[in-house]
Amino acid sequence: MKIGIFYPHSIYGSLGSIRRVKEIAKRLKLFLNAEVILYSPYESKIIKYNDILIKPVPNLFTSFHLSGLLYYLSKKIYYSKYLGNLLLERIIRLSKSLAKNLTKTLKRDEISILQVEHDFSVPLCLEVGKRLKIPIIADLHNITSEELVSANVLKRGSKMYKTFHKFLDEALSQTDLICTVSDYMANFLIKNFSLKKNKVIVVSPGGYPRTISLTKRKSNKVVFAGTVAYREHVDLFIKSIPWIKRVKSGVEFYITKKGDQLKEIMKMSQRLDLKINWFWYPSEDTFFDFLSAASIGILTSKNDEARRMGTPIKLFDYMSVGLPVIANDIGGWCKIISDEKIGILTKDEPKDFASATLILLDNEELRIKMAENALVAIKEKYNWDKTVKPLIKAYKNFSE
């Protein structure tokens, strides 16, 4: 079996997305003995990323080695309040312009099944699927219309929102299978789109244990390891730090030095004189070594449908190194934290968030217990080898 995965991002553009795709691709190779190739319109040459072959989809920008510029412009259009119509037109034009080149590339590589990441790329891949007469599996990390509502680009119920919703509904209904990241998202799709229940499966993000010792780590190192983006609500963490500092000295605070809201968050931390340690580790091994030395993982998030649906990969990153979690309770995936007893859920309020952080900073026994629970959960329930099983089963059915 030869599987193609269409990935509409730069490889280094979306940390959570590429982690999910990489882990799924590894297991498609392992459990199906399949050859898996990623295809991206934002890469200019063939590269290997963690043993996964990535090929460019030829277009005008790749011809002139301007894929990075194309990705930058695409994100600007995506999150612009004034370019909603342009975004929809871009999706349609992208489908038409890339379909021929992608079809030619997949035919040459003898791809038998095409998996598409993200809903806005589904129309393109459906056209390719029709030309090559191959199944199309949509792996949805979130829903575009809901993400744009979360980003204040669209208003729910507006004419443009309804246009997007209808556009996505028509596209998704034509796929052979839809894969989601959470039960919450699967239920949302079945309730709000024209989809049959048996057409939707859940492949939760996962991980695997990456640490041996829970005692050789700092007791005062608090880390936010996600991208600093609008949806992450990092300002809640920033605003909680002064409350923590009033009670406890010597605490070290770390935040990822990457994301479209980084400058804003940096300015806020400077105004409050917080002395944040900004970090970035492009190497996955180095990143997890860094996390293994921390004491608490921070998981702030906006409270809306898009965030409740999109289970953050960093939750499982924290779990994989036995890192207790502090998160504001938005529902959806937050249930994992309470069910598995791996952290504390708080109100969306800085003082309450600080109080929960202080509880874990001051209680080593509780921290270690939650760390142990996290490692058990990542090994027995949220292990990639187990969470990907529904997708493996679906691929086997398509290949018969």
N, C-alpha and C positions, 0 to 999 in steps of 0.2 A: 504494500500500500504506500502511495506517495501523497502526502498531505501538504497543502499549501496554507499558510496563514497570512492573511492580508492585515498589516499592522500600520494604521494611519497616524503614526507618530515618528519623530526622530527617536533613535534607539536611546538617546540620553535625555529625551524630552519629558517623559512621564515615568517617574521611578516605580510607582505602584503598578502601572500597566505593564511595563516590560518585565517586572518580576513575575507577575501572573502568567504572562505569555511564555516566558522562559521555562517556568516550572511545569506548565501544561505540556509544552513541546517536548521536554525531557521525558515525560511519562508516556506520551504518545509513541515516542521512539522505543522506550523500554518495554511497555506492555503490549504493543501492537507490532513490534519489530518493523516500524514504519520509517520511511525517510521523510523528514519534516523540513520545510524551507519557509522562512519568513520573507515576505515581500513588502517593501516600504517605498512610497513615492518621495520620501524625505532623505533617502540615502543616495549618494552619487556613485558608489562602487560596491562590489561584493566584499562583505566582511564576515568574520566569524565572531560571534558574541557568546561566550561561555559554551562553546561546542555547538552552537546553533548557527546554521548558515543563513545569512541575510542577503537578499538580492534587491537591487533597486528596480523600481518600475519606471521605465524610461519616460521622461517628459522634458519639456523645454528647460526647466530649472536644473535637472540632473545633467543635461547635455552641457551646460555651462558651469557645472559644479556650484550651483547656487541653492542647493537643497536646504541649507540652513536658513537662508533668507525666506524661502517658500514656507518653511515651518513657522518662522517668526510672524510673517504676514498672516498666515492661516489662524494663528492664535489671536492676533489682534482683531481679525474679523469676527472670530467666534465669540469673543467677550465684549464686543462693541454694542452699546445700546442703540446705535444709529444704523447698524449694518445688518440687521436681522434678515431683511429681504435679500441682501447680498450674500449672506451665509447660505440661505436656501438655494439661491441661484448657483453659488459656488459648488454645492453638493451635486446639483444636477449636471452642471458643466463638467465637473471632475469625473462624474460617472461616464459621460459621453466621451471625453477626451482620453481617459485612461483605459476604458474598456478594451479598446483595440490592442493597445500595448500589453496590458495585463493578460488578455486572452492569448496573445502570441507567446508570451513568456511562459505561461502555465502549460500551454500545449507542448512547447518545446521540452519542458521539464516533465511531461507526462503526469501531471497532477490529477489525482482521481477524486479528491474531496477538498473543498475550499472552506476554511474557517475564517470568518471575518470578525475583527475586533471593533467594537463600538457600532452603535446603530446607524450613525450618519454615513457609514461606508457600505451599508447593506445594499442600497440601490445599485451601486457600481458592481458589487460582487454577484448580485442576482443576474445582471446583464451578462457577466462573464460565465456564470453557471449555465445560463440558457444556451450560450454559444458553444460551450464545451460539453453540455449535457451531463453535468456533475452536481452532486448534492452541495447545498450551502448551509453551513452551520454558523449561526450568529452568536458570538460570545459577547454579551453585553456587560460592560463595567458600570454603566449607569444609563439614564434616559436623557437624551439631549434637551428635550423641552423642559424637563425638570431642573437640569443643571443650569439652563439659561434663566429660569425663574429664580433659582438660588443666587445667581450672579447679578440679579436685578436687570437683566437684559430684556426679559419678557415678563409680562404680567399674566398670571393664570386666568384663563377665561377670555383673554384679549383675542382679537382677530388673528394676529400673528401666531399666538400660542396654538389656537385651533388649527391653523394651517400646518404648523409643524407637527402637531399631534396626528392629524389626518395623514400627512406625508409619511410619518414613521409607521403608523398603523398599517397602511397599504403595503409598505416595504416588508415589515416584519411578518405579515400574514402569508407572504410568499416564500419564506425560508422553509427549509426542511426540518430545522430544529433550532430552538433558542436556549442558550445556556446563560444563567444568571449567577450573580455572586452571593445571593442571599434568599432565604425564604420570603422575607419581606418584599424583595424586589419581584420575585416570582408571583406572589399574590397580587401585587400592584399591577403587573402586566396583564394577568388573567382578568382582573376586575375592570381595567381601564382600556384594554385593547381587544381587538377581535381575534383572540387566540384561544385555542383549545388547551385544556389542562395538560393533556398527554404530550403536547408539543414543547413544553417548558420543563427544563431540568435545572437543578441547582448544583453548582460546583463552588463551594465556599473557598475563599483564599485559605492558605494553610502555611505550614512550615515544618520544621523538624528540629529536635533538640540540638543546640549549638554550643552548649556549655557543660562543663563537668562539675565545677565547684561553685557553690552559692555563698561561700564564706569569704573568699578572697576578692572582695569588692568593696568599694567605698560606701560608707553609710550616709554620705551627704551629697551625692551626685545625682541631680535631677535633670532628665533629658527629654526634650521634644525632638523626635527624629523624623518628622514628616516634612513635606515641602511647605514652605511658608506661603500659603495661598489663601484667597478670600474664604474658601469653604472650611478652612482649618480652624478659624476663630482663635488664632494664637494670641490675640489681644487679651483674652480671658486669662491665659497663663501669665502674660506680662503684668497685668493689673493685680494678680494674686501675689506676686513676688514681694512687693513692699510689706504686705501683711505677714508673710513668712519671715522676712528679715526683722520685723519688730519683735518677734518671739524667739527666733533662733539664728545665731550667727554661724558663719563658716560654711553655709550651704553653697554649693557650686551649681550654677544654672547653665545649661547648654541648649542651643537652638541651631537647627540646620541652616547653613548659610546658602540657601537656594530657594527661589520661589518669587512669584510676581508681586508679593506684598512685603518682600524683605526690607526694602528701603523704609517703608512706613513703620514696620515693627521695630527696625533699628532706631529710628528717630524717637519712637515712643519710649524705648528702653533708655535712650540717652537723656531724655527729659526727666525720667524718673531716677536717673543715675544708678542703674541696676547692675552694670558691669557683667553683661552676658558673655559667655564663651561661645563664639560662633564657630561652627565646624562644618567640614564637608569631606567625606571619604568616598571617592569614586570606586575604590576597590571594595567589593562585597565582603571579603574576608576581614579586611581592616575595619570596616564598618561594624561588623558583628563582634570583633574583638573589643572595640570601643564600647558598644552597648553592654557587653558582658561585665564591664568594670563599673557600670552605673548602679544606682540603687532604686530609682523610681522612673517609670516611663510615663510621659504626659500625652494625653490623647484628647485634646479639645476639638470641638466640632460645632458648626452651625446647626441649628435645629430646623430642618426642613426635609421635605420628601426626598430630595436628591441625596442628602447625607444619611438619612435613615436607610436608604436602599444600598448605597455604596459602601460596603464593609471595608474599612481601611486596612491595607496590607500591613501597616506598621503595628497594628494590634498583635498580629501573629509574629512580627519581628520581635516585639517585646516578649511575647510568650516563649519564643524559641530560645531566649537566653535567660529565662526565669526572672523577668522583670515585672514587679507589681505595677499596676496601672491606676492612674487617676484620670477620670474622664467625667465631663459634664453629661448628665443623663438626657439623651435625645430620643430614647426608644430604639426600635430596630435592633441593630447589631449590639447595642449596649447590653442586651440581655445575656450575651456571652460572658461578660465580665461578672455579672451577679450570679449567673448559674454556675460558673466554674470557680467562683470565689477567688478571683485572681486580682482584685483591685477594689477601689472605692468609687462609687458614682456620686456626683454632687449636683447641686443646683447650678444654674447658669449665672453664677454670682461670684466675684473675686474672693470675697472673705470666706465663703463656704468652700471654694476650691482650695484656698490656702489652708483651711482647717483640716481638710482631708489629707493634704500633703504633709502637714505637720504630724498627723497621727502616724503615718507610715515612717516618717523620718525618726520619730521618737520610739517606735516599737519594732525592734529588730526581730523579735519572735514572730510577730504578725507578718512582717515583710518576708521572712524565710518561708513561712507557711504558704503565703500566696504565691511565692516563687515556685515552690514545689508543686502546687496545684497547676500552675501555668505549664510547667514541663510535662506533667502527666497529661494535661489536655492536648498539648501539641503533639504528643507521642501517640495517644490512643484515639483521639477524635478529630483533631484538626491537622492531621498529617497529610501532606500533599498526596501521598500514595493512596490514601483513603478518600479524600474529598474529590479526587478526579475520577473515581470509579464510574459514576453515572455517565460521564462523557466517553470513557473507554468502551462501555457497553453499547452506547449509541453508535460509535464508530464501527464496532464489530457488526452491528445490525446493517449498517449502510454498505459494508463490504461483502456481505453474503449474497 
